[in-house]
């Protein structure tokens, strides 16, 4: 598996359509330079608040879809969580947005056809559909497991049913599909599909659980992490998380550049939000070289 890096571009894009999707908002923006460079798993950053805003930090969004319309359009999905996303939710067709992208490390694709289970939580599942399309073009089997707290927060159920060999839906309140979480349904889906790999996108707690299931089945898992990003291109260090390297050493790496896609078993989910004492360069700690930290490393 492997992906080559692409150079991001900054564009002024025109909003083509806006729509509500249950609890979420989706914006489609004409952005040819970004669309032509896009690979599944990439994200974009968007300037919010207008030219005289007091909100200088961009907001990062996974890309749901790209289409060739109008030279290339990009759609992203989001929930309103603060003043920046509230401002975005008020945009109308023909408004302009300042976008930078595509950014980050996309999902690596298998070289040969294999069975893939795609797991999405809340609107994190938006990034999985372009991935599913690419996998199917390579002859892969695709099964979906999508979940959220309630039916209005499960994104893409109908599209998943159209695309997937099977689609399993879960909600914590039982309002759609199985009552429970995606991790409750995942083992039987992996077994039934004879899955070779798991791809996952969604909240960090979900990714931690999905990774544990994949490790139990001894199959690789690629996760797209959700971390707050202020710049999106590796300068501000806001989005660092502890990840175990090929040498077994934990380093604090940037989700926006080295990620957002990581091998799940190498992310120390239980230590996200902290700098582990044994991380390379940790204050008050010492670097442990030579494979000293090999928890969950395949």
Number of C-alpha atoms within 10 A of each C-alpha: 8 11 11 8 13 14 9 18 15 16 18 14 22 18 21 18 16 18 13 12 17 11 16 18 19 19 21 23 27 27 28 20 20 26 22 16 16 23 25 25 27 24 25 25 23 21 19 22 19 14 9 7 10 9 14 15 16 20 20 25 21 28 27 25 20 23 15 12 11 11 12 16 23 26 24 21 23 22 17 14 8 8 12 19 16 14 13 23 19 9 15 15 13 13 12 17 21 16 23 24 26 28 29 26 25 24 26 19 15 16 10 10 15 17 20 24 27 27 28 31 27 26 28 28 26 26 26 28 22 18 23 24 15 15 22 18 11 15 12 17 20 24 25 29 25 30 34 26 19 18 21 15 18 26 24 18 18 9 11 24 15 10 16 20 13 17 22 20 25 26 24 17 15 15 13 18 17 17 18 17 22 25 21 15 18 23 15 11 18 21 11 11 16 13 20 20 19 25 27 29 29 23 18 18 13 22 28 19 18 28 27 17 19 24 17 10 15 12 15 18 25 24 29 29 26 22 19 14 22 19 18 28 19 18 12 12 17 16 25 24 24 25 25 23 16 12 13 18 20 30 20 20 19 24 28 29 17 15 24 25 24 20 19 28 23 22 25 17 18 12 12 17 12 11 19 20 15 19 21 18 16 15 12 7 13 12 16 16 14 10 15 13 17 16 13 14 17 11
